[in-house]
Amino acid sequence: MRIILKNSDIFGAASSTLCLIHCIVTPLLFFVPFWWTGLNFIFLIVSFFAVYSSVKKTSRKIMKPLLWLGFIFLSSLILNEEIGFYHLPEFVTYIAASNLAFLHIYNLKYCQCQDEECCSQKK
């Protein structure tokens, strides 16, 4: 858990990318074991902690709502898929996962504090 919080953008981008791969590969399988659908919830848990930690460390205010909106959008699509409330094309989930991965990568590259003063000033 500490590793996820310390490297939240890396884990967030990796989790979102793995989620995207998981979403693409699932329809290609003829039979899907029960544990395969359980991966959705593991991705959501890892993504939650990655977004939570990234939001605390980002140096740009706009990244906070963007990361949370990206997470909420992806989460709602995954939960909708599990419940079957409303049918949406799979590419919508692909876009949401790609968006969250992009936000984490952007945050990692452009929105990190270089020293302790930067992060302490935004509180």
C-alpha positions in Angstrom: 0.0 0.0 0.0 2.8 2.4 0.8 4.4 1.8 -2.6 1.1 2.7 -4.3 0.9 6.0 -2.3 4.5 6.9 -2.9 4.4 6.2 -6.7 0.7 7.0 -7.2 0.9 8.3 -10.8 2.9 5.3 -12.0 0.5 2.9 -10.3 -2.5 4.9 -11.5 -1.3 4.9 -15.1 -0.4 1.2 -14.9 -3.7 0.3 -13.3 -5.7 2.2 -15.9 -3.6 0.7 -18.8 -4.1 -2.8 -17.4 -7.8 -2.1 -17.0 -7.9 -1.1 -20.6 -6.1 -4.3 -21.7 -8.5 -6.3 -19.4 -11.5 -4.7 -21.1 -10.2 -5.4 -24.6 -9.2 -9.0 -23.9 -12.4 -10.0 -22.1 -14.6 -10.2 -25.2 -12.0 -12.2 -27.0 -12.3 -15.1 -24.5 -14.8 -17.8 -25.2 -15.3 -18.6 -21.5 -14.5 -16.2 -18.7 -13.7 -17.5 -15.3 -15.4 -15.8 -12.3 -12.1 -14.4 -11.1 -11.6 -12.5 -14.3 -14.6 -10.2 -13.6 -13.2 -9.7 -10.0 -10.2 -7.9 -11.6 -12.5 -4.9 -12.3 -12.9 -4.3 -8.6 -9.1 -4.7 -7.9 -8.5 -2.1 -10.6 -11.0 0.2 -9.0 -9.4 -0.1 -5.6 -5.9 0.5 -6.9 -7.1 3.4 -9.0 -8.9 5.0 -6.0 -5.7 5.0 -3.9 -3.6 6.1 -6.8 -6.0 9.1 -7.6 -6.3 9.9 -3.9 -2.5 10.1 -3.5 -1.9 11.9 -6.8 -4.5 14.6 -5.9 -2.6 15.2 -2.6 0.8 15.6 -4.4 -0.1 17.5 -7.6 1.1 21.0 -8.1 -1.8 22.1 -10.4 -5.2 22.7 -9.0 -7.0 21.7 -12.2 -5.5 18.2 -12.0 -7.5 17.5 -8.7 -11.0 17.6 -10.3 -9.8 16.0 -13.5 -8.3 13.0 -11.8 -11.4 12.6 -9.6 -13.8 13.0 -12.6 -11.7 10.5 -14.6 -11.9 8.0 -11.7 -15.7 8.5 -11.1 -16.4 8.2 -14.9 -14.4 4.9 -15.1 -15.9 3.6 -11.9 -19.4 4.3 -12.9 -18.9 2.6 -16.3 -17.4 -0.5 -14.6 -20.2 -0.6 -12.0 -22.8 -0.1 -14.7 -21.3 -3.0 -16.7 -21.5 -5.3 -13.6 -25.1 -4.3 -12.8 -26.3 -4.0 -16.3 -28.3 -0.8 -15.7 -27.7 0.7 -19.1 -26.0 -0.7 -22.2 -23.1 1.4 -23.5 -20.6 0.5 -26.2 -17.3 -1.0 -24.9 -15.3 1.8 -26.5 -16.7 4.3 -23.9 -14.9 2.2 -21.2 -11.8 2.2 -23.3 -11.9 6.0 -23.5 -12.4 6.3 -19.8 -9.5 4.0 -18.9 -7.2 5.7 -21.5 -8.2 9.1 -20.1 -7.4 8.2 -16.5 -4.0 6.7 -17.6 -3.3 9.9 -19.6 -4.1 12.1 -16.6 -1.8 10.1 -14.4 1.1 10.3 -17.0 0.5 14.0 -17.5 0.5 14.6 -13.7 3.6 12.6 -13.3 5.5 14.5 -16.0 4.2 18.1 -15.6 2.5 18.5 -12.2 5.0 17.2 -9.6 6.5 19.4 -7.0 10.3 19.6 -7.3 10.9 20.5 -3.6 9.0 20.5 -0.3 8.2 24.2 -0.5 6.1 23.8 -3.6 3.8 21.2 -2.0 3.6 23.0 1.3 2.4 26.3 -0.3 -0.7 24.8 -1.9 -2.2 23.7 1.4 
